[in-house]
């Protein structure tokens, strides 16, 4: 997980997980719409998995 990805997941979480697949983008986008913090947490968790 690079520093740029971490900063991007804090600023705009769905953009940080763009290469993880459509499902990840949709989940993070939905959580970001429901609340910014759940979207950031989900993006960081998805980025932390290999």
TAMO-V246811 format. One record per residue. N is the residue number from 1. RES is the residue in three letters. PSI is psi in degrees with one decimal (none if undefined). OMEGA is omega in whole degrees, 0 to 359 (none if undefined). Layout:
# TAMO-V246811
N/RES/PSI/OMEGA  N/RES/PSI/OMEGA
This chain:
# TAMO-V246811
1/UNK/118.5/183  2/UNK/164.3/180  3/UNK/-36.5/179  4/UNK/-41.7/179  5/UNK/-39.3/179  6/UNK/-45.9/178  7/UNK/-39.5/179  8/UNK/-35.1/178  9/UNK/-23.8/176  10/UNK/-38.9/182  11/UNK/-52.6/181  12/UNK/90.8/188  13/UNK/-42.5/182  14/UNK/-30.3/180  15/UNK/-25.9/181  16/UNK/-25.0/183  17/UNK/26.2/185  18/UNK/-28.5/182  19/UNK/5.3/180  20/UNK/-3.3/178  21/UNK/163.9/185  22/UNK/-36.9/180  23/UNK/-41.4/179  24/UNK/-40.3/179  25/UNK/-43.4/181  26/UNK/-41.0/179  27/UNK/-47.0/181  28/UNK/-37.7/178  29/UNK/-43.2/178  30/UNK/-44.6/179  31/UNK/-33.6/177  32/UNK/-37.7/177  33/UNK/-34.2/179  34/UNK/-28.1/180  35/UNK/139.6/186  36/UNK/-41.5/184  37/UNK/-44.3/176  38/UNK/-33.7/177  39/UNK/-40.5/178  40/UNK/-43.5/180  41/UNK/-44.4/179  42/UNK/-41.4/179  43/UNK/-41.7/180  44/UNK/-37.9/178  45/UNK/-43.7/179  46/UNK/-40.9/179  47/UNK/-26.9/181  48/UNK/-24.3/178  49/UNK/147.0/181  50/UNK/none/none
